[in-house]
């Protein structure tokens, strides 16, 4: 049986990074299904920044769009077998809700399930500058088992386009999920 992941795009700038990771997950032969969550402001950023709609992303192979208000969804239960979750971009608000353990949306509940079940949870925070609350929340989720991976793309691959930056970062995110793939943009020394 293939692997199952959840990807959430929340309301922070950088939705192109989330799209790059989603496309990689969708194309990965080891992945059987990807649950896609978009917060209301995540939908807005997706449209404003990438000109895409939730339906555009749901058309990708293996991707199923979920309603973030559906707290009864399969991914809200620890008994549902999934292999990890990525929030990219992860807003400071989503980070705060996860750090506080509040599960008022499917995004925060699915993240909470990953933490309690000790499954990979990758939070790609997109916020600057950071205040003390953000820093404390990052430490809190880190100590709970999340991988805090701020959206800080590398430039060592000499990117020529924004898509190059997104793809290089997407490779690093998939590494955190154990889905390593060959990529010419990796550092060679």
N, C-alpha and C positions, 0 to 999 in steps of 0.2 A: 504494500500500500504506500502511495506517495505521501509526501509531507504536506501539512496544512499550516498556513500562516495568516495573520491578520495584519493589515496595513491601514493606518489612520492618517489622514491629512487634516490637521487642525488649523486654526485661524492665525497663522503666522506667515510672513512672507517666505517664499522659497518652495512653493508647490511644485516647481519643476523638478526638484530633488525627489519629492515623493513619487512623481510620475516616473522618473528614471528607475527608482527601486521597484515600483509596481511592474513596470515592463520587464525588468530582469527576473522578478519572481514568476511572472506569467510565462516567460520563455524557458525557465529552468526545467529540465526533464525530471528532476527529483521532486518537484512541487506538483501536487495534485490539485490543490485549490487554494485560493486567496480570498479571504473575506475583506472587503473594502469598506471602510468607514470614513465619512466626511462630516466634520462638524459644520454647523451653518456658516461660520466665518471661513472655514476651510473651503467650502463650496464657492464662496465669494472670491477668495484669493485664487482658487483654481481658474475661475472664469476671468478675473481681471489680469492675472499674470500669464496664463498659458492659453487663454481662449478656449478652454475645455469645459465640458459639462460632466457631471457624474455618469451620464449614459455613455459618453465617449470612453471613459475608463472601464465601465462595466462591460463594454464590448470586447475587451481583451480576453483571450483564452484563459480559462480557469478562474476568472474573477467574478465574484458575486457581490453586488452592492447590498449593504445592509442598512437598515434604518437605525440611526444612532439613538433613537428613543425606545427601541425594542429591547428592554431589559430581560425579556424572556428568550432571547436568541440563544442558539447553541453555544456561541463563543462566550456567553456570560456564565457558563458553568464549568467548574473544574473537571467534571466528568467527561466533558467533550474533549476529544483528543486533538490538540493543536500543538504545533512545534515552536511557536514564538510569535512575537508581535513587534511591529515597528511603528512609532509615531514620527512621521517626517513630512513636513516640519512639525515640531512639537511646540506649541505656544507656551508661554509662561503660565497661562491660566490652566492649561491641561496638566502641566507639570505640577502645579500647586494642588490640583484636585487629586492627582495620583499620590502625591506626597502625603496628603491628608487622609487618604483612604476613602474618599467619598465616591460613591458609585451612582451618581445621578443620571449618567448617560452610558450608553453602551461602550463608548471609548474608554471612560474611566473604569467601568466594570471589567471589561476584557483585560485591561492593563493590570488591574488588581488581581484577577484570576492568574495571570502569568506570574506575578510576584508570589502569590500564595502557593502555587503549584511548582515554583522554582523552574519556570520556563523562561527562555530568553525574552527580555523586554528591552528594546533599544529605543531610547528617547533622544531624538535629534533636535535638541533645543535650538530655536531660532529667536534670539532676543539680544539686544545690545542697546545701551550698556546694561550690565547686570546689577541689580540691587542686592542687599543682604538677604532679603526673602528668597530671591531666585537662587542664590548661592546655597542657602540653608536647605532649600527644597531639593537641589541637585544632590547634596550630600545625603539627605534623608532617603531619596529613592536609590541612590548608590548603595547605601548601607542595607537597604531592603532587598537588594539583588539586581536592580536594573543596571543596564549599561548606559551611561550618560555619554552621548556622542554629539556634542554641539556641532551645528552645521558650519563647520570650518573646513572648506575644501582645500586640498593641497595643490600647490602650483609647480611641483617638481616635474610633472609630466609635460610642462610647457603647453597648457591648453590654449587652443585657438578660438574656442567658442564656449559659451555658457554650457552648452550640452556636454562638452568635454569635461567640464568641472563636475557636472551632475553625474555623468557616467563613472568618473573616477571615484567619487564619493559613494555612489551606489555599490560599487565593487567592495568597498570597505564595509558597508552596512551588511552586505550578504556574507562577508567573512564572519561578522559577529553572530550570524545565525548558523554558522557551520556550512554554508553553501558557497565555499570558495570556488572561484572560477578563474580561468586563465584571462589575463588582461594585460595588453601591451603597455598600459599606463603604470604598471607597478614599478616601484623604485628598484633600480638594478644596481645601484652603488657606483 
